Amino acid sequence: MEAVRVISITTIKAPSHNNFNSAQKIDLTPWDLQFLQLKCNQRGLLFRNPITEKHTASQIQHLQHSLSSTLAFFPPLAGRLAILQHHDNTVSCHIVCDNAGVLFVHAVAPNTTVSDILEPKYVPPVVRSFFPFNGVKNYEGTSQPLLAVQVTELVDGIFIGFAINHAVADGKSFWHFVNSWAEITRGSSKISKLPALERCFLDGVDRSILFLFTKEEEKQHSPNLEPQTPRGFHFTKEKIAELKSRANAEANTDKISSLQALLTLLWHIVTRCKRVDPQEEVCYGLMIGVGPRMVPPLAEDYFGNSVMVGVVTKKAGELLEGGLGKGALEMNKMISLHTHEKIKKHYEGWVRTPLLYTPQSSTSVAANKSLAVGSSPRFNIYGNDFGWGKPVAVQIALAERLFCLLALKKVLLTLKCSFPMRFWRKWEMTLSSWMPFPTSVGTRQREMIVHVA
């Protein structure tokens, strides 16, 4: 019997009374265009017992209806990308808000329970089939929906898998949409936070930014990367506070944040597990929100991408010998350097010399030799209540990159990491003799604390 069976595939559009007769055009900024060649972002929420078999049809219909209502507030997500060729072999890209619709998949996994997902040390492979658009690139948004949703019924729960085009929205905007959809599904007629749809274009920058792009060339360069296996961990706030205190004490400062201390701990562990040569440089890619750093700041609910990639680079030996403090302080300094002037200079420089991130790029957040962190504890991920209660877990698809996702749940911080299985074997061997670490995010391990010895 198949692990997942598709029941129906539907295109959901905003209500017809909305004015889509003259399709709105939204030009993309450098912050959007930089992700065009990467794969779409995939996130998932796991719920317990939300739908009884008796009411499945009506609940699915209700989700579709509320999704349609929510799209009225987020017209870019119901549109498509347009990539226009220009006479000098360059292209420009924008969103056509034509209400072409989003993909809605209803599926069932008749043999999978919530505990089958929560209890194992590693996220089981079946979870990948709970996500739509596996392998779809952002530039394919010219013909593919910019948002896809898959609702998969489990034996005793439900999984909502999302795939969103990263050239259209970053994590902050994506979760704003999901929060709004949950709000409408619970019965609200409007959303509490309207998205600000006007994109940020600096003075003197043409809205139709020209850049070189060839789809065939990108496909030829697709790397043959090793499959990744996701795994999750929980950290208590008390232990994160210990990490912060330790990092600041080692660096003789009070500037290092809790998140910077935790990310540096992860950087240490990964570097140690990979047995990197002490003289080899190791990189850490962080998504830095530019909105509040701009002068004036971007709108709080700016919809689109308002992030740039910041990279910390150190020699492996220096990182490991410097304790948590040295690496965390370097991370803090790198982030602090992202002032309005630096962001403006980077933006204008990108317009002059466009650079699209690719999976094989040495500076890409998806590069195989880099460690990349996405998401933020500030996103309201675990607050998404569709009327069945809040999710018990957040998941990422099986990525083809070294990737970590952060989410805050009450007094615990969830960290989801995706690495090759051979790496996880090294992880077990290394940490067994170096540092106790929580083994999973399964229900029995949820209160496990992280020792900082």
Phi, psi and chi 1 to 4 in degrees:
 res  aa     phi    psi   chi1   chi2   chi3   chi4
   1 MET       -  138.3 -178.4 -178.2  -65.3      -
   2 GLU   -66.3  149.1   63.6 -120.6  -56.8      -
   3 ALA   -69.7  -37.4      -      -      -      -
   4 VAL  -133.9  132.1  176.5      -      -      -
   5 ARG  -119.2  125.0 -174.7  174.0   71.8 -104.1
   6 VAL   -78.7  126.2  173.2      -      -      -
   7 ILE   -89.8  -44.1  -55.9  -61.0      -      -
   8 SER  -157.9  153.6   64.4      -      -      -
   9 ILE  -128.3  123.3  -61.0  176.5      -      -
  10 THR  -131.9  148.2  -48.4      -      -      -
  11 THR   -99.3  123.0  -62.7      -      -      -
  12 ILE  -104.7  127.3  -55.3  -63.4      -      -
  13 LYS  -117.5  161.9  -59.9 -177.2  179.1 -176.1
  14 ALA   -66.5  157.3      -      -      -      -
  15 PRO   -52.1  144.4  -26.3   34.7      -      -
  16 SER   -66.4  -19.2   57.0      -      -      -
  17 HIS   -75.6  -10.0   57.6   75.9      -      -
  18 ASN   -74.3  148.9  -75.2  -87.0      -      -
  19 ASN   -85.6   94.6 -178.5   21.6      -      -
  20 PHE  -112.6   14.0  -72.6   97.3      -      -
  21 ASN   -62.8  -43.5  -66.6  -32.7      -      -
  22 SER  -106.5   96.9   55.4      -      -      -
  23 ALA   -59.3  127.3      -      -      -      -
  24 GLN   -74.3  140.5  179.6 -174.2    1.3      -
  25 LYS  -105.1  129.8  171.6 -173.6  173.6 -177.1
  26 ILE  -120.4  109.8  -62.5 -179.5      -      -
  27 ASP   -71.5  149.5  -68.8  -59.2      -      -
  28 LEU   -98.1  144.3  -61.2 -178.1      -      -
  29 THR   -91.2  171.2   72.3      -      -      -
  30 PRO   -56.3  -33.5  -29.1   36.9      -      -
  31 TRP   -65.4  -28.3  -58.7  -32.9      -      -
  32 ASP   -82.4  -50.3  -57.6  -48.2      -      -
  33 LEU   -64.4  -26.5  -64.7  171.0      -      -
  34 GLN   -59.9  -22.3   62.3 -176.5  -25.5      -
  35 PHE   -98.4    5.3  -59.9  115.2      -      -
  36 LEU   -58.8  -34.1 -161.5   60.0      -      -
  37 GLN   -93.0   -2.8  -72.2 -172.8  -31.1      -
  38 LEU   -87.6  170.5  -62.5 -178.9      -      -
  39 LYS   -78.0  156.1  -66.4  179.5 -179.3  178.7
  40 CYS   -64.9  156.7   58.9      -      -      -
  41 ASN   -79.2  137.3  -87.4  -10.0      -      -
  42 GLN  -125.5  124.9  -65.2  173.3  -66.6      -
  43 ARG  -135.1  154.4  -57.2  -72.5 -176.8  -92.6
  44 GLY  -144.0  150.5      -      -      -      -
  45 LEU  -121.5  134.0  -62.5  173.1      -      -
  46 LEU  -109.4  129.2  177.2   64.4      -      -
  47 PHE  -123.5  153.1  -60.2   85.6      -      -
  48 ARG   -95.8  139.1  -69.9 -173.0 -174.8  -83.6
  49 ASN    36.5   46.6  -64.2  -41.6      -      -
  50 PRO   -81.1  -25.9   30.5  -32.2      -      -
  51 ILE  -130.5  126.9  -61.5  177.6      -      -
  52 THR   -85.6  151.8   62.1      -      -      -
  53 GLU   -57.1  -33.3 -174.1  174.1   -8.1      -
  54 LYS   -63.8  -32.9  179.7 -179.6  177.7 -179.2
  55 HIS  -109.3   13.5  -60.9  101.8      -      -
  56 THR   -57.7  -51.1  -64.9      -      -      -
  57 ALA   -58.8  -44.3      -      -      -      -
  58 SER   -69.2  -35.1   60.9      -      -      -
  59 GLN   -68.9  -41.5  -70.9  -75.3    4.5      -
  60 ILE   -63.9  -42.2  -65.9  -61.9      -      -
  61 GLN   -62.3  -39.5 -172.8  176.5   24.6      -
  62 HIS   -64.5  -41.1  179.4   57.4      -      -
  63 LEU   -61.9  -41.8  -78.2  173.9      -      -
  64 GLN   -65.1  -41.8  -66.9  174.1  -20.9      -
  65 HIS   -65.5  -44.8  178.5   76.4      -      -
  66 SER   -68.7  -31.9   62.7      -      -      -
  67 LEU   -63.9  -43.6  175.9   56.9      -      -
  68 SER   -59.0  -45.0  172.2      -      -      -
  69 SER   -63.6  -37.7  -60.3      -      -      -
  70 THR   -69.6  -35.9  -50.7      -      -      -
  71 LEU   -62.2  -22.8  -71.6  173.7      -      -
  72 ALA   -61.2  -27.0      -      -      -      -
  73 PHE   -91.7  -14.0  -59.2   99.2      -      -
  74 PHE  -127.2   62.7  -64.2   86.7      -      -
  75 PRO   -57.0  -30.1   15.6  -28.3      -      -
  76 PRO   -59.8  -33.7  -25.3   35.3      -      -
  77 LEU   -70.6  -21.9  -65.2 -178.4      -      -
  78 ALA   -93.4    4.1      -      -      -      -
  79 GLY   -98.1 -160.4      -      -      -      -
  80 ARG  -139.9  159.0  -63.8  -69.6 -176.0  -88.9
  81 LEU   -80.4  151.7  -66.7 -176.3      -      -
  82 ALA  -127.6  124.5      -      -      -      -
  83 ILE  -112.2  114.5  -61.4  179.5      -      -
  84 LEU  -102.7  132.7  -55.5 -178.6      -      -
  85 GLN   -83.7  140.8  -63.4  -73.9  -21.8      -
  86 HIS  -118.4  166.5  -64.1  -91.1      -      -
  87 HIS   -64.6  -23.2   66.8  -82.8      -      -
  88 ASP   -98.2   26.9   54.6   -4.3      -      -
  89 ASN    68.8   11.2  -67.6  -37.4      -      -
  90 THR   -96.8  169.4   61.2      -      -      -
  91 VAL  -131.6  164.6  -58.1      -      -      -
  92 SER  -130.4  158.9   61.0      -      -      -
  93 CYS  -138.9  137.2 -176.4      -      -      -
  94 HIS  -147.7  169.4   62.8  -90.0      -      -
  95 ILE   -97.3  133.7  -55.0  170.5      -      -
  96 VAL  -102.8  111.8 -179.4      -      -      -
  97 CYS   -85.0   75.3  -59.9      -      -      -
  98 ASP  -104.9    7.5   57.0   -0.1      -      -
  99 ASN    59.0   37.0 -159.0   23.3      -      -
 100 ALA   -65.6  -22.4      -      -      -      -
 101 GLY   103.8  166.2      -      -      -      -
 102 VAL  -112.1  158.5  -52.2      -      -      -
 103 LEU   -86.3  132.7 -175.8   71.4      -      -
 104 PHE  -126.0  117.7 -173.6   98.6      -      -
 105 VAL  -111.7  129.0  179.5      -      -      -
 106 HIS  -107.4  122.4  174.5 -152.6      -      -
 107 ALA  -136.2  168.7      -      -      -      -
 108 VAL  -137.5  138.5   59.5      -      -      -
 109 ALA  -116.9   86.7      -      -      -      -
 110 PRO   -68.1  -14.4   24.9  -34.0      -      -
 111 ASN  -113.3    8.3  -58.5  -49.5      -      -
 112 THR  -111.1  129.9  -56.8      -      -      -
 113 THR  -106.2  168.7   65.2      -      -      -
 114 VAL   -61.3  -41.1  169.7      -      -      -
 115 SER   -66.7  -27.3   61.5      -      -      -
 116 ASP   -61.9  -26.1  -71.4  -23.5      -      -
 117 ILE   -93.1  -39.3  -61.0  172.2      -      -
 118 LEU   -79.5  -36.5  -72.6 -179.9      -      -
 119 GLU   -77.1  -38.7  -67.5  -63.3  -28.1      -
 120 PRO   -62.9  154.0  -20.9   33.6      -      -
 121 LYS   -63.2  -40.8 -179.6 -177.1  -64.7 -175.1
 122 TYR  -110.0  146.6  -55.7  103.7      -      -
 123 VAL   -63.1  123.2  177.7      -      -      -
 124 PRO   -65.2  147.4   20.2  -30.5      -      -
 125 PRO   -56.6  -27.9  -25.2   34.5      -      -
 126 VAL   -60.2  -25.9   69.4      -      -      -
 127 VAL   -61.2  -30.9  171.3      -      -      -
 128 ARG   -58.7  -34.1 -178.0  172.0  175.9   80.1
 129 SER   -76.1   -3.6   60.3      -      -      -
 130 PHE   -86.7   -3.3  -61.9  164.0      -      -
 131 PHE  -108.6  139.5  -70.1   93.0      -      -
 132 PRO   -83.5  162.7   30.1  -32.6      -      -
 133 PHE    61.9   39.3  -78.7    5.0      -      -
 134 ASN   -63.4  124.6  -72.1  -50.2      -      -
 135 GLY    85.9   -2.2      -      -      -      -
 136 VAL   -76.1  132.5  172.5      -      -      -
 137 LYS   -88.4  155.8  -56.5  -71.1 -178.3   67.1
 138 ASN   -62.2  -37.1  -66.3  -45.6      -      -
 139 TYR   -66.2  -16.2   65.9   76.5      -      -
 140 GLU   -73.7    0.5  -65.0 -178.7   67.9      -
 141 GLY   -66.7   -4.4      -      -      -      -
 142 THR   -69.4  -28.3   53.5      -      -      -
 143 SER  -123.6  -17.4   57.6      -      -      -
 144 GLN  -103.4  151.2  -62.0  -83.1   12.7      -
 145 PRO   -57.1  150.8  -26.0   35.7      -      -
 146 LEU   -83.0  -11.2  -56.1 -179.1      -      -
 147 LEU  -142.2  135.4  172.0   69.6      -      -
 148 ALA  -132.3  141.0      -      -      -      -
 149 VAL  -128.2  135.6  177.6      -      -      -
 150 GLN  -125.7  120.4  179.5  172.9  -37.3      -
 151 VAL  -102.8  113.0  178.5      -      -      -
 152 THR  -112.5  120.6  -55.8      -      -      -
 153 GLU   -78.5  130.3  -61.3  174.7   59.1      -
 154 LEU  -103.6  177.5  -49.7  178.8      -      -
 155 VAL   -59.8  -42.3  172.7      -      -      -
 156 ASP  -133.4   27.9   55.4   -7.3      -      -
 157 GLY  -172.4 -164.8      -      -      -      -
 158 ILE  -147.7  148.9 -159.2  166.6      -      -
 159 PHE  -125.1  126.2 -171.0   97.1      -      -
 160 ILE  -107.8  112.3  -56.6 -178.9      -      -
 161 GLY  -102.3  136.8      -      -      -      -
 162 PHE  -119.9  146.9  -59.3   89.0      -      -
 163 ALA  -133.7  122.0      -      -      -      -
 164 ILE  -127.4  140.5 -170.7  164.6      -      -
 165 ASN   -70.2  118.9 -166.7  -58.8      -      -
 166 HIS   -71.9  -16.8 -157.2  -18.5      -      -
 167 ALA   -76.3  -10.6      -      -      -      -
 168 VAL  -103.1  -35.1  174.7      -      -      -
 169 ALA  -152.9  143.9      -      -      -      -
 170 ASP   -92.3 -174.7   59.1   14.2      -      -
 171 GLY   -61.4  -40.2      -      -      -      -
 172 LYS   -61.9  -45.5 -176.9  173.3 -177.4  -71.6
 173 SER   -69.4  -37.4  -66.2      -      -      -
 174 PHE   -61.2  -49.3  165.2   67.4      -      -
 175 TRP   -70.2  -26.3  -72.3  113.3      -      -
 176 HIS   -60.3  -43.9  178.3 -173.0      -      -
 177 PHE   -64.3  -47.3  164.1   75.9      -      -
 178 VAL   -63.0  -41.9  178.2      -      -      -
 179 ASN   -57.4  -41.4  -64.1  159.6      -      -
 180 SER   -68.6  -40.8  -59.3      -      -      -
 181 TRP   -62.3  -43.8 -177.4   23.5      -      -
 182 ALA   -61.2  -39.1      -      -      -      -
 183 GLU   -63.1  -46.3 -167.7  174.2   11.7      -
 184 ILE   -65.1  -39.3  -65.8  -68.3      -      -
 185 THR   -62.9  -33.2  -55.3      -      -      -
 186 ARG   -74.9   -6.5  -68.6 -164.0  -53.6  -88.1
 187 GLY   121.3   -3.3      -      -      -      -
 188 SER   -72.8  146.2  176.4      -      -      -
 189 SER   -90.3  -11.2   60.0      -      -      -
 190 LYS  -146.6  166.4   58.2 -176.5  179.6  179.1
 191 ILE   -98.3  151.4   61.7  176.6      -      -
 192 SER   -76.6  -24.1   55.4      -      -      -
 193 LYS  -129.8  109.4  -64.9 -178.6  179.1  179.8
 194 LEU   -76.7  136.9  -71.3  172.8      -      -
 195 PRO   -73.0  142.8   28.1  -34.9      -      -
 196 ALA   -90.9  106.1      -      -      -      -
 197 LEU   -86.1  -12.1  -59.4  177.5      -      -
 198 GLU   -72.5  121.3 -179.6   68.1   24.8      -
 199 ARG   -77.6  156.1  -59.3  -83.6  161.3  136.5
 200 CYS   -88.6  112.3  174.4      -      -      -
 201 PHE  -119.7  122.8  -77.2   89.7      -      -
 202 LEU   -70.0  156.3  -59.5 -176.4      -      -
 203 ASP   -57.0  134.8  -68.2  -19.8      -      -
 204 GLY    87.6   -3.1      -      -      -      -
 205 VAL   -98.8  124.8  173.8      -      -      -
 206 ASP   -65.6  133.8 -168.3  -30.9      -      -
 207 ARG   -66.3  -28.6  -75.4 -179.8  172.2  -93.9
 208 SER   -94.5   85.7  -65.4      -      -      -
 209 ILE   -73.8  130.2  -61.8  173.7      -      -
 210 LEU   -95.3  138.7  -57.2 -178.0      -      -
 211 PHE  -155.2  160.4   57.4   98.0      -      -
 212 LEU   -83.6  136.4  -65.3  172.9      -      -
 213 PHE  -160.1  129.6  175.9   75.5      -      -
 214 THR  -135.4  116.4  -54.2      -      -      -
 215 LYS   -62.1  -44.8  -63.8  179.2 -175.4  177.5
 216 GLU   -61.5  -39.9  -70.6   76.5   15.9      -
 217 GLU   -64.5  -41.3 -179.0  177.4  -70.1      -
 218 GLU   -62.6  -40.6 -164.7  -78.3  -28.3      -
 219 LYS   -66.5  -35.7  -71.2  179.1  179.8  178.4
 220 GLN   -65.4  -28.3  -70.3  173.1    3.3      -
 221 HIS   -93.9    5.6  -70.5  168.6      -      -
 222 SER   -59.0  122.1  -65.6      -      -      -
 223 PRO   -75.8  152.8   29.5  -34.0      -      -
 224 ASN   -95.4   74.7 -176.1   21.9      -      -
 225 LEU   -85.2  155.5  -64.0  177.9      -      -
 226 GLU   -71.2  136.6 -168.2  172.5   -3.2      -
 227 PRO   -58.3  143.9  -22.8   33.6      -      -
 228 GLN  -104.5  150.5  -52.4  -73.1  -61.3      -
 229 THR  -122.1  115.2  -60.0      -      -      -
 230 PRO   -73.1  150.9  -15.2   30.4      -      -
 231 ARG  -151.8  148.8 -179.1  176.9  173.7 -176.7
 232 GLY  -121.5  157.5      -      -      -      -
 233 PHE  -141.5  152.4  -55.8   93.3      -      -
 234 HIS  -118.0  140.5  -82.5  -35.9      -      -
 235 PHE  -122.2  132.4  -63.7   81.0      -      -
 236 THR   -77.5  153.8   64.7      -      -      -
 237 LYS   -62.7  -32.5  -74.6 -171.8  174.0 -179.7
 238 GLU   -63.7  -42.4  -68.2   76.5   14.0      -
 239 LYS   -72.6  -32.5  -73.7  -55.8  172.5 -178.7
 240 ILE   -66.3  -37.2  -68.1  176.6      -      -
 241 ALA   -62.7  -37.6      -      -      -      -
 242 GLU   -63.0  -43.2  -79.2 -172.0   41.5      -
 243 LEU   -60.4  -44.7  -73.4  174.5      -      -
 244 LYS   -61.6  -46.2  176.9 -178.3  176.9 -179.7
 245 SER   -61.6  -42.6  176.3      -      -      -
 246 ARG   -66.0  -44.6  171.7  179.3  167.1 -179.4
 247 ALA   -63.3  -43.6      -      -      -      -
 248 ASN   -66.6  -37.8  -82.8  -70.2      -      -
 249 ALA   -65.5  -42.6      -      -      -      -
 250 GLU   -66.3  -31.9  -68.8  177.4   -8.0      -
 251 ALA   -94.4   -1.9      -      -      -      -
 252 ASN    55.4   51.8 -167.5   27.6      -      -
 253 THR  -150.3  174.3 -176.2      -      -      -
 254 ASP  -126.7   17.0   60.6   -2.1      -      -
 255 LYS   -89.4  -19.5  -62.8  179.5  179.1  179.4
 256 ILE   -74.1  129.1  -62.5  170.6      -      -
 257 SER   -86.1  168.4   69.7      -      -      -
 258 SER   -60.3  -44.5  -60.9      -      -      -
 259 LEU   -64.6  -40.6 -176.3   57.8      -      -
 260 GLN   -64.4  -37.6  -69.8  160.4    8.2      -
 261 ALA   -66.0  -43.2      -      -      -      -
 262 LEU   -65.6  -43.6  174.3   59.7      -      -
 263 LEU   -65.5  -33.9  -65.7  179.9      -      -
 264 THR   -68.9  -37.5  -56.7      -      -      -
 265 LEU   -58.0  -45.7  171.9   65.0      -      -
 266 LEU   -62.0  -41.3  179.4   65.2      -      -
 267 TRP   -59.3  -44.3 -162.5   12.0      -      -
 268 HIS   -58.4  -49.9  -88.7 -121.4      -      -
 269 ILE   -62.2  -47.1  -64.8  170.3      -      -
 270 VAL   -62.7  -44.2  171.2      -      -      -
 271 THR   -62.7  -40.9  -57.6      -      -      -
 272 ARG   -67.5  -41.3 -168.1  178.6  -66.2  -92.7
 273 CYS   -67.0  -34.1  -70.5      -      -      -
 274 LYS   -78.5   -7.8  -68.8  179.1   67.9  175.6
 275 ARG    50.9   51.8  -64.9  177.1  172.6   83.2
 276 VAL   -71.3  139.6 -179.8      -      -      -
 277 ASP   -57.3  134.3 -176.0  -78.1      -      -
 278 PRO   -55.0  -28.1  -26.0   34.8      -      -
 279 GLN   -90.3   -5.3  -64.9  -56.2  -50.1      -
 280 GLU   -83.5  140.5 -175.7  178.6  -15.1      -
 281 GLU   -80.0  139.4  -71.6 -170.4  -24.9      -
 282 VAL  -119.0  141.7  -71.9      -      -      -
 283 CYS  -117.9  147.9  -58.5      -      -      -
 284 TYR  -129.3  117.1 -149.3  141.4      -      -
 285 GLY   -99.2  126.6      -      -      -      -
 286 LEU  -123.3  137.7  -56.5  172.8      -      -
 287 MET   -81.5  119.5  -68.8  -72.1 -169.9      -
 288 ILE  -108.8  120.8  -61.5  174.9      -      -
 289 GLY   -70.2  125.9      -      -      -      -
 290 VAL   -96.4  -15.9  -58.8      -      -      -
 291 GLY   -49.6  -59.2      -      -      -      -
 292 PRO   -73.7   -9.5   25.3  -33.3      -      -
 293 ARG   -89.6  -14.1  -58.5  171.1 -172.0  -86.9
 294 MET   -77.0  155.7  -60.7  -71.5  -72.5      -
 295 VAL  -123.7  110.3  179.9      -      -      -
 296 PRO   -71.6  163.1   29.5  -36.2      -      -
 297 PRO   -64.2  153.3  -17.3   30.5      -      -
 298 LEU   -68.0  160.0  -61.0 -175.7      -      -
 299 ALA   -57.2  143.1      -      -      -      -
 300 GLU   -56.1  -37.0  170.9   63.1   25.1      -
 301 ASP  -107.2   34.5  -63.7  -48.6      -      -
 302 TYR   -53.4  127.8  178.5   91.1      -      -
 303 PHE  -107.1  119.8 -170.4   82.3      -      -
 304 GLY   146.2 -153.8      -      -      -      -
 305 ASN  -102.1  128.5  -75.9  -78.0      -      -
 306 SER  -134.5   51.0   56.4      -      -      -
 307 VAL  -134.6  152.8  -66.1      -      -      -
 308 MET  -134.5  158.0   58.6 -176.4  -69.1      -
 309 VAL   -91.0  123.9  179.5      -      -      -
 310 GLY  -106.9  139.5      -      -      -      -
 311 VAL  -123.1  129.4  179.7      -      -      -
 312 VAL  -102.5  130.4 -172.1      -      -      -
 313 THR  -126.8  130.7  -56.9      -      -      -
 314 LYS  -145.5  157.1  -68.4 -168.6   69.6   65.1
 315 LYS   -72.2  140.5  -71.5 -174.8  176.5 -179.8
 316 ALA   -56.2  -42.6      -      -      -      -
 317 GLY   -62.6  -43.6      -      -      -      -
 318 GLU   -64.9  -38.8  -66.6  177.7   -4.3      -
 319 LEU   -62.6  -49.1  173.0   68.0      -      -
 320 LEU   -72.9  -32.8  -63.0  179.2      -      -
 321 GLU   -78.7  -18.7  -68.0  168.9    6.2      -
 322 GLY   -88.6    5.0      -      -      -      -
 323 GLY    66.8 -172.1      -      -      -      -
 324 LEU   -68.3  -32.4  -72.1 -177.6      -      -
 325 GLY   -61.3  -44.5      -      -      -      -
 326 LYS   -66.8  -48.6 -168.3  168.0 -174.0  177.6
 327 GLY   -65.6  -41.3      -      -      -      -
 328 ALA   -66.2  -36.6      -      -      -      -
 329 LEU   -68.0  -38.4 -172.9   59.7      -      -
 330 GLU   -63.2  -39.5  -72.3  -62.2  -48.1      -
 331 MET   -63.9  -44.4 -170.6  179.2  -64.8      -
 332 ASN   -60.5  -43.7  176.7  -84.8      -      -
 333 LYS   -64.7  -42.5  -70.1  178.1  178.7  177.7
 334 MET   -60.8  -44.6 -178.3  -84.8  -69.7      -
 335 ILE   -65.5  -41.5  -64.5  172.0      -      -
 336 SER   -64.2  -26.2  -61.0      -      -      -
 337 LEU   -71.3  -13.3  -72.6  174.2      -      -
 338 HIS   -82.4   72.9  -75.9   73.0      -      -
 339 THR   -86.9  176.0   60.5      -      -      -
 340 HIS   -56.5  -43.8  170.2   79.1      -      -
 341 GLU   -64.0  -41.7  -72.3  -56.4  -42.3      -
 342 LYS   -66.8  -42.5 -179.5  178.3  175.9   65.7
 343 ILE   -63.7  -44.4  -64.7  167.0      -      -
 344 LYS   -61.6  -44.1 -179.4  173.8  179.6  -73.1
 345 LYS   -63.2  -42.2 -177.3  177.1  179.4 -179.0
 346 HIS   -64.6  -43.2  179.3  -88.1      -      -
 347 TYR   -59.4  -51.5 -173.1  113.7      -      -
 348 GLU   -66.7  -35.3  -66.1  170.9  -23.0      -
 349 GLY   -65.8  -36.9      -      -      -      -
 350 TRP   -64.8  -40.0 -162.5   99.7      -      -
 351 VAL   -61.4  -40.3  173.9      -      -      -
 352 ARG   -71.2  -40.3  -69.3 -169.4  -61.6  -89.8
 353 THR  -133.8   82.7  -49.4      -      -      -
 354 PRO   -61.1  141.2  -23.1   35.0      -      -
 355 LEU  -135.0  114.6  173.9   64.5      -      -
 356 LEU   -94.6  129.3  -55.9 -177.4      -      -
 357 TYR   -67.2  138.9  -72.0  120.2      -      -
 358 THR  -129.1  157.7   61.8      -      -      -
 359 PRO   -58.4  -26.3  -26.7   35.8      -      -
 360 GLN  -100.3    0.6   68.0  -81.9    1.7      -
 361 SER   -68.4  135.5  170.7      -      -      -
 362 SER   -67.5  -23.0   60.1      -      -      -
 363 THR  -103.4    5.1   57.9      -      -      -
 364 SER   -73.6  148.3  168.5      -      -      -
 365 VAL   -66.3  -13.8  -65.6      -      -      -
 366 ALA  -105.0    9.0      -      -      -      -
 367 ALA   -66.0  144.3      -      -      -      -
 368 ASN   -66.5  -27.0 -165.8   36.1      -      -
 369 LYS   -93.3    3.7  -68.0 -175.2  178.8  179.5
 370 SER  -110.5  159.3  -59.7      -      -      -
 371 LEU  -107.0  126.6  179.9   63.2      -      -
 372 ALA  -121.8  144.0      -      -      -      -
 373 VAL  -123.2  130.1  172.2      -      -      -
 374 GLY  -121.9  172.6      -      -      -      -
 375 SER    69.9 -176.1 -167.3      -      -      -
 376 SER  -158.8  144.8  167.3      -      -      -
 377 PRO   -63.6  -14.7  -20.4   32.0      -      -
 378 ARG   -78.3  -18.4  -65.0 -172.9  178.1   94.0
 379 PHE   -70.5  140.7  -62.0  161.5      -      -
 380 ASN   -85.4   77.6 -178.1   18.3      -      -
 381 ILE   -86.6  -48.2  -63.4  176.6      -      -
 382 TYR   -81.3    2.0  -79.0  102.8      -      -
 383 GLY   -93.2    5.2      -      -      -      -
 384 ASN   -80.2   94.1  -73.6  -67.1      -      -
 385 ASP  -106.0  113.8 -177.1   -6.8      -      -
 386 PHE   -92.8   13.8  -73.1   82.8      -      -
 387 GLY   106.7   -0.7      -      -      -      -
 388 TRP  -113.2    4.0  -36.7  -51.3      -      -
 389 GLY   102.6  170.1      -      -      -      -
 390 LYS   -80.4  156.5  -64.2  179.4  179.8  179.8
 391 PRO   -66.2  151.3   22.1  -31.8      -      -
 392 VAL   -95.6  -12.6  -65.3      -      -      -
 393 ALA  -162.1  154.0      -      -      -      -
 394 VAL  -115.7  142.6   57.9      -      -      -
 395 GLN  -129.5  154.6  -64.2  -71.8   -8.2      -
 396 ILE  -114.1  155.7   57.2  175.9      -      -
 397 ALA   -72.4  169.8      -      -      -      -
 398 LEU   -71.7   96.4  -58.4 -174.6      -      -
 399 ALA   -76.0  162.2      -      -      -      -
 400 GLU  -107.2   45.6  -67.7 -179.4  -13.4      -
 401 ARG  -161.7  164.1   51.3 -178.4  170.7  165.1
 402 LEU   -81.2  107.7  -52.1 -176.5      -      -
 403 PHE  -142.0  143.7 -178.6   82.1      -      -
 404 CYS  -132.5  144.3  -60.2      -      -      -
 405 LEU  -125.6  139.0  176.7  143.0      -      -
 406 LEU  -115.7  141.2  -64.4  154.9      -      -
 407 ALA  -152.5  139.6      -      -      -      -
 408 LEU  -100.2  128.3 -173.0   63.1      -      -
 409 LYS  -130.7  104.1 -179.2 -179.0 -178.5 -177.9
 410 LYS    53.3 -113.2  -66.3 -177.5  179.7  178.5
 411 VAL   -97.8    9.3  -62.6      -      -      -
 412 LEU  -121.8  145.3  -63.3  170.3      -      -
 413 LEU  -106.8  123.6 -177.5   72.6      -      -
 414 THR   -90.8  132.1  -61.9      -      -      -
 415 LEU  -122.8  116.7  174.9   66.0      -      -
 416 LYS  -106.2  124.5  -69.3  -67.8  175.4   68.3
 417 CYS  -117.9  146.8  -57.1      -      -      -
 418 SER  -127.5  113.2 -171.3      -      -      -
 419 PHE  -138.8  163.1  -63.6  107.2      -      -
 420 PRO   -63.7  151.9  -19.7   31.7      -      -
 421 MET   -60.9  -35.1 -176.4   55.9   74.1      -
 422 ARG   -63.6  -30.8   62.7 -179.7  178.7   83.4
 423 PHE   -66.9  -43.2  172.3   86.9      -      -
 424 TRP   -61.9  -33.0  -72.6  123.4      -      -
 425 ARG   -64.9  -39.8  -72.3 -168.2  -74.8  -92.9
 426 LYS   -66.0  -37.5  -69.0 -179.6 -179.2  178.6
 427 TRP   -56.6  -48.5  174.4  -70.7      -      -
 428 GLU   -61.5  -45.4  -61.2  -72.9   -5.5      -
 429 MET   -67.1  -40.6  -68.9 -174.2  -68.0      -
 430 THR   -69.3  -47.7  -59.6      -      -      -
 431 LEU   -74.7  -22.2  -63.6 -172.6      -      -
 432 SER   -64.7  -24.9   63.4      -      -      -
 433 SER  -112.4    3.0   59.4      -      -      -
 434 TRP  -125.3  -50.3  178.7   59.7      -      -
 435 MET  -152.4  122.1  179.0 -173.6  -65.2      -
 436 PRO   -60.2  143.3  -20.2   32.6      -      -
 437 PHE  -145.4  147.0 -151.5   74.9      -      -
 438 PRO   -62.3  142.2   21.9  -32.2      -      -
 439 THR   -87.6  -24.9   56.1      -      -      -
 440 SER  -169.0 -178.7   80.8      -      -      -
 441 VAL  -105.7   20.0  -64.2      -      -      -
 442 GLY   -62.3  159.4      -      -      -      -
 443 THR   -59.0  -33.9   52.1      -      -      -
 444 ARG   -75.4  -19.2  -72.3  174.5  -65.4 -177.3
 445 GLN  -103.7    5.9  -70.8   84.0   17.3      -
 446 ARG   -64.0  -28.4 -125.4  175.1 -123.6  146.1
 447 GLU   -97.0    7.5  -60.2  -58.1  -37.0      -
 448 MET   -62.6  135.2  175.9  111.2   34.4      -
 449 ILE  -104.9  156.8   56.8  176.8      -      -
 450 VAL   -94.7  121.7 -179.0      -      -      -
 451 HIS   -80.9  143.2  -64.0  -82.8      -      -
 452 VAL  -112.9   25.0 -162.2      -      -      -
 453 ALA   -69.2      -      -      -      -      -
